[in-house]
Amino acid sequence: MTLKEIRSHIRSNLKRMFKDTSQLHEYEYTDSELNSFINEAYRLFLQETEILKKTDTIEIVNGVGILPDGVISINRVEINGMPIDRISRDLKSGENPA
């Protein structure tokens, strides 16, 4: 579906929800407002379902890394193939994580 089709579907559902259409004006949204709500719902859906999961390598220079475009969340960070939480535990116990 396109954004235009989704907006039309939402507006139709709002009209059906209100038998008294005199109250409908309180629920009139601009295309821009609906697009914002739709996009936020889409981002939340992707984040919760992890449908678009991707693995990537990011170079860190002086403690700063640049994330690729489109990153929604980071689930795991590794240094030299070892998860950060493991490195933290090893450092606390005095073991060499490398």
N, C-alpha and C positions, 0 to 999 in steps of 0.2 A: 504494500500500500504506500501511496505517496503521502506527504504531510497534508496536502490538500484533502485527500480522501479521509485521512484520520480525523482532521478537524471537522469535516462534514459529518462524520459518524458520531463524534462527540456532541456536536450541536444537535443532531437528531435525537440522541439519547437524552440530552438535557430537556428538550421539548417534550419527550415522552414522559419524563419524570414528573413534570409539572402539568397537571390537568388544568390548573388555573394559570393560564399563560400570562396573566397580569404580573406575576412574580418573576417571570422569566428574564425581564430586563436586568434583574440583579445578578444574573449569571451569564451575561453577555461578555465574552472575552474577545479581544482583538486577535488577529492571526498571530501576531508576535507573542502575545501572552500564551496562547495555546501551544505554539511551537516550543516555547520555553518549558512548559509543563511536560509536553510529550518527550522532549529531549532529555529532561531530567529523569523521567520514568525509564527511558531507554537506558541511560547510564546506570541507574540503580539496578535494573534488570541484569545488565551485563556484568556488573560488579558482583551481584549475589549469585548468579549462575555460573560465572567464570567461563562462559561460552567462548569468548575470544581470548583464551589464555595463550600467551606467547612467551618464549624464553629468549632473552637477549643478553648480550655482554656489554657492559658500560665501562669505559676506561675512567679511572679516578686519578686526577692530577692535583697534587697539593690539597687533598681532601675534598675535592669538588668533582662531581660527575654530571654530565648532561644527559637527561632522560630523553629517549626518543619521543617524537610527537605521538599523541594519542594514549599515553600511559594513564590508566585509571587508578591502578593501585600496584603496590609492590608486595608480593607475598613472601619472598625469600631472598636473602642476600648471602653470597658466598665470597670468600677470599681464597684463592688457589684451590677451589673445589670443596672447601670446607664451610659449612653453614656458620654464620656469625654467632648464633647462640652456642654452638659447639666450641668455637674459639674462645668465647667469654668464659665458659665453664672450664676449659683447659687452662686459661690464664689464671683463673682464681685458684685452681688446684696446684699450680706451679708447673704443669706440664708444658712442653713446647708444642704449640699447635701446628708448626710447619712440618 
